[in-house]
Amino acid sequence: MVNDTLKGLYEVVKQRQENPQEGSYTCYLFDKGLDKILKKCGEECSEMIIAAKNLDNVELKNEISDLVYHVLVLMAERDLSLEEVDEVLEERRKKIGNLKQFHVSDHNT
């Protein structure tokens, strides 16, 4: 089941998409379109990576939050529901412990 906070945030994003409000950053992203949304996802991902590399957990949690928000905007833009992603994550959760075997012949070093 999708986390209530994540679900609530996604619902706000969808509401902004369906009922644009002047001055809303989310509406600005939808107005600018997919390229802008993707650019922001990339920027936030890079900032998250740098925060992790710098061992700055305060900044890291903020950058992860920024990335998650922008991914939710991307999902709404592409009409992808949280439930669809949750289904994939649940399938992956069920596979825990089903590790792929590594064979030396699979990797040339």
LOPAGU-303481 format. One record per residue (C-alpha): y, x, z; chain; residue in three letters. Coordinates in Angstrom, 3 decimals. Each point is the difference from the previous one (the first is absolute). Layout:
         c2         c1         c3   mol   type
          Y          X          Z     A    ALA
...
END
This chain:
         c2         c1         c3   mol   type
      0.000      0.000      0.000     A    MET
      3.412      1.303     -0.946     A    VAL
      2.195      1.196      2.876     A    ASN
      2.593     -2.633      1.035     A    ASP
      2.914      2.437     -0.273     A    THR
     -1.010      1.045     -3.505     A    LEU
     -0.592     -3.595     -1.018     A    LYS
      3.371     -1.064      1.415     A    GLY
      1.817      2.781     -1.824     A    LEU
     -1.760     -0.846     -3.262     A    TYR
      1.014     -3.645      0.430     A    GLU
      3.645      1.059      0.410     A    VAL
     -0.268      2.115     -3.156     A    VAL
     -1.489     -2.951     -1.927     A    LYS
      2.727     -2.323      1.330     A    GLN
      2.690      2.412     -1.224     A    ARG
     -1.720      0.123     -3.373     A    GLN
     -0.131     -3.784     -0.280     A    GLU
      3.405     -0.708      1.610     A    ASN
      2.326      2.959     -0.643     A    PRO
      2.697      0.618      2.591     A    GLN
      3.168      1.900     -0.762     A    GLU
      0.156      3.340      1.768     A    GLY
     -3.763      0.210      0.543     A    SER
     -1.488      3.428     -0.745     A    TYR
     -3.298     -1.652     -0.897     A    THR
      1.773     -2.231     -2.527     A    CYS
      1.769      3.065     -1.384     A    TYR
     -3.374      1.632     -0.632     A    LEU
     -1.360     -3.102     -1.751     A    PHE
      3.168     -0.250     -2.068     A    ASP
     -0.290      3.638     -1.126     A    LYS
     -3.651     -0.499     -0.921     A    GLY
     -3.278      1.848     -0.009     A    LEU
      1.371      3.437     -0.896     A    ASP
      2.345      0.006      3.016     A    LYS
     -2.738     -1.270      2.321     A    ILE
     -2.382      2.706     -1.210     A    LEU
      2.687      2.659      0.359     A    LYS
      0.559     -1.046      3.627     A    LYS
     -3.769      0.058      0.692     A    CYS
     -0.115      3.553     -1.343     A    GLY
      3.020      1.107      2.019     A    GLU
     -1.369     -1.469      3.212     A    GLU
     -3.405      1.568     -0.605     A    CYS
      1.614      3.415     -0.470     A    SER
      2.070     -0.437      3.157     A    GLU
     -3.137     -0.990      1.911     A    MET
     -1.797      3.128     -1.216     A    ILE
      2.875      2.248      1.067     A    ILE
      0.188     -1.629      3.444     A    ALA
     -3.749      0.540      0.445     A    ALA
      0.265      3.617     -1.139     A    LYS
      2.858      0.562      2.443     A    ASN
     -2.122     -1.415      2.844     A    LEU
      2.764     -2.519      0.776     A    ASP
     -1.808     -3.119      1.182     A    ASN
      3.236     -1.887      0.691     A    VAL
      1.102      0.485     -3.598     A    GLU
     -3.562     -0.502     -1.249     A    LEU
     -0.346     -3.462      1.512     A    LYS
      3.352     -0.990     -1.505     A    ASN
     -0.934      1.296     -3.441     A    GLU
     -3.415     -1.711      0.144     A    ILE
      1.804     -3.231      0.869     A    SER
      2.413      0.484     -2.917     A    ASP
     -2.911      0.649     -2.345     A    LEU
     -1.948     -3.043      1.194     A    VAL
      3.087     -2.200     -0.481     A    TYR
      0.537      1.244     -3.552     A    HIS
     -3.703     -0.441     -0.793     A    VAL
      0.291     -3.619      1.186     A    LEU
      2.942     -0.476     -2.377     A    VAL
     -2.120      1.510     -2.787     A    LEU
     -2.866     -2.347      0.841     A    MET
      2.316     -3.005     -0.141     A    ALA
      1.487      1.200     -3.292     A    GLU
     -3.499      0.258     -1.485     A    ARG
     -1.116     -3.280      1.617     A    ASP
     -2.665      1.697      2.099     A    LEU
     -0.750     -1.650      3.329     A    SER
     -0.715      1.657      3.312     A    LEU
     -3.320     -1.835      0.074     A    GLU
     -1.065      1.701     -3.242     A    GLU
      0.743      3.425      1.439     A    VAL
     -1.590     -0.977      3.299     A    ASP
     -3.237     -0.860     -1.840     A    GLU
     -0.122      3.486     -1.504     A    VAL
      0.751      1.624      3.353     A    LEU
     -2.690     -2.097      1.685     A    GLU
     -2.557      1.117     -2.595     A    GLU
      1.007      3.607      0.624     A    ARG
     -0.253     -0.506      3.771     A    ARG
     -3.562     -1.205     -0.452     A    LYS
     -0.858      3.239     -1.793     A    LYS
      0.921      2.194      2.977     A    ILE
     -2.900      2.310      0.644     A    GLY
     -1.060     -0.167     -3.638     A    ASN
      1.209      3.518     -0.747     A    LEU
     -0.312      1.414     -3.470     A    LYS
     -2.199      3.048     -0.090     A    GLN
      1.677      3.204     -1.112     A    PHE
     -2.025      2.233     -2.254     A    HIS
      0.987      3.555     -0.819     A    VAL
     -0.940     -0.679     -3.647     A    SER
      2.599     -2.813     -0.105     A    ASP
      2.844      2.417      0.642     A    HIS
      0.656      3.230     -1.847     A    ASN
      1.936      2.407      2.204     A    THR
END
